[in-house]
Amino acid sequence: MLFFKETRKTGDIVKQITSLDEDDRFEGIRCPLCAWRPSSGDLWCCFRDDDSPEPPFRSCGTIWNTFATRGRCTGCSHQWKWTSCLRCSAWSLHEDWYERRS
């Protein structure tokens, strides 16, 4: 019976893949006015309206997560100075969203 034993068979191979949770990249980012914290699924649009404090520029309509690129539009490469909160709708300087660690 040992003759029929399959000796070429390897043991089970377990491959562990460890990756950072997508939202870990957004830890330390919060609205400076209402303290709302964005996640990786939150999206902004490259569109400047009249209520925006952003200086005039030709917006492209791209939808992306502004914190994944530190405020740079992935469509037209415009560097946004201001970011609107998806909870309170207020505008704040983009850099003010990043908590400073001491």
C-alpha positions in Angstrom: 0.0 0.0 0.0 2.9 2.4 0.6 3.7 2.1 -3.1 0.5 3.9 -4.0 1.1 6.7 -1.6 1.6 10.0 -3.5 4.9 11.2 -2.3 5.2 14.1 -4.8 2.3 15.9 -3.2 3.5 18.9 -1.2 1.9 20.0 2.0 -0.6 22.7 2.0 0.9 26.0 1.1 -0.4 28.9 3.1 0.4 32.4 1.8 -0.4 35.2 4.1 -0.9 38.5 2.5 -0.7 41.5 4.8 -1.6 44.8 3.6 -2.5 48.0 5.2 -6.2 48.7 5.5 -7.1 51.3 2.9 -8.4 53.6 5.6 -5.2 53.5 7.6 -3.8 55.9 5.0 -6.4 58.4 6.1 -5.6 58.2 9.8 -4.7 61.7 11.0 -6.9 63.5 8.5 -10.0 65.3 9.7 -12.0 68.4 8.9 -10.6 71.3 10.9 -14.1 72.7 11.5 -16.3 69.7 12.4 -13.7 66.9 12.9 -15.2 64.6 10.4 -12.8 61.9 9.1 -12.8 60.9 5.5 -12.3 57.3 4.3 -10.9 55.8 1.2 -14.4 55.6 -0.3 -15.2 59.3 0.0 -14.9 61.2 -3.3 -14.5 64.8 -4.5 -15.1 66.3 -7.9 -12.7 68.7 -9.7 -15.3 71.4 -10.2 -14.9 75.0 -9.1 -18.1 76.8 -8.4 -18.7 80.4 -7.4 -19.0 79.6 -3.7 -15.4 78.1 -3.7 -12.5 80.1 -2.3 -10.3 78.2 -4.8 -8.8 80.7 -7.3 -10.3 80.4 -10.8 -9.0 77.6 -12.9 -10.3 75.3 -15.7 -11.8 72.4 -13.8 -12.0 69.0 -15.5 -14.8 67.1 -13.7 -12.6 64.2 -12.5 -13.9 62.4 -9.4 -11.3 61.1 -7.0 -10.3 61.0 -3.3 -8.5 64.2 -2.7 -6.6 62.8 0.3 -5.2 60.0 -1.8 -3.2 62.6 -3.7 -2.8 65.3 -1.1 -5.2 67.5 -3.0 -3.8 67.1 -6.6 -6.5 66.3 -9.2 -5.7 63.0 -11.0 -7.3 64.3 -14.2 -5.9 67.8 -14.8 -3.2 67.9 -12.0 -4.6 71.0 -10.5 -3.3 71.3 -6.9 -6.3 72.2 -4.8 -5.5 74.7 -2.0 -9.0 74.4 -0.5 -11.1 71.3 0.4 -14.8 71.2 1.1 -16.0 68.9 3.9 -18.5 66.3 2.8 -20.2 66.5 6.2 -20.4 70.2 7.1 -19.9 71.5 3.5 -17.5 74.2 4.8 -14.2 75.0 3.0 -10.8 74.7 4.7 -7.3 74.9 3.5 -6.3 71.5 2.4 -3.2 71.4 4.5 -5.3 72.2 7.6 -6.9 68.8 7.3 -3.7 66.9 8.2 -3.3 66.6 12.0 0.1 67.6 13.2 1.9 65.0 15.3 4.2 66.1 18.0 
